[in-house]
Amino acid sequence: MTNMYAIYGSSGCGRSLMPVAREHLKRLGIQSDIYFIDDRLTEQTIINRHIALSYSAFKALPSNNKYVLIAIANSKIREKLAQQLEHDQILLWSIQANNTLLMDEVDIAEGAALSPFVTLTSNIKIGKCFHANLYSYVEHDCIIGDYVTFAPGVKCNGNIHIEDHVYIGTGAVIKQGTPEKPLVIGKGAIVGMGAVVTKSVAAGTTVVGNPARILEKK
Ligand code: UDP
């Protein structure tokens, strides 16, 4: 029996990441099919030339080691599914594109999806199941928690701390902090697309605009 690989989620995020997964395996010289797992499927089907099945059907397939990348933008779902996989002794898979750039001392936990043109510079620590979509970057001395999601084109500058479950929208720019006073984006915060974040963001809040301000719920 051999290793088996799958992308969990076959909607937008999963179908965008499947080609990244294919080139990841090719780069490592591994010849293996990659499955889609999706719980909305009641029977096995084909999506973009890949076998697609439910989680229970995937779990039933015989294999020594199963590696699964959770390709779902909602971080709470990623956390729930990661716990399920760990419980079932299925490994969290990390993938990156051929042109993803990791510089020095980048410590990144399992389950990451690093899309094409993503750049992570030096002395960076990142938690579980990080999603960095197309063209996003993370500059030096950043600390990023678990289940953090970057939409495309996020500019995360140096000395920024991002806590668990933060979502950063497309094209947002976050001002650099300093080693003594990092800029902090608190747990579960949402940064709207195109926001220019010039100061720390409190946990659980949504900020939008330039300069970014709290979006008051009506
Ligand atoms: N999904 C799943 N199991 C879950 C939750 C979600 O298989 O417990 C699937 C869901 O059926 C859908 C995909 O994950 O196909 C999420 O797609 P969505 O369009 O909501 O988001 P995106 O692809 O942008 O992350």
Boltz pocket constraint, residues with backbone or C-beta under 6 A from the ligand:
constraints:
  - pocket:
      binder: B
      contacts: [[A, 8], [A, 9], [A, 10], [A, 11], [A, 12], [A, 13], [A, 14], [A, 37], [A, 38], [A, 39], [A, 40], [A, 71], [A, 72], [A, 73], [A, 74], [A, 77], [A, 81]]
      max_distance: 6.0
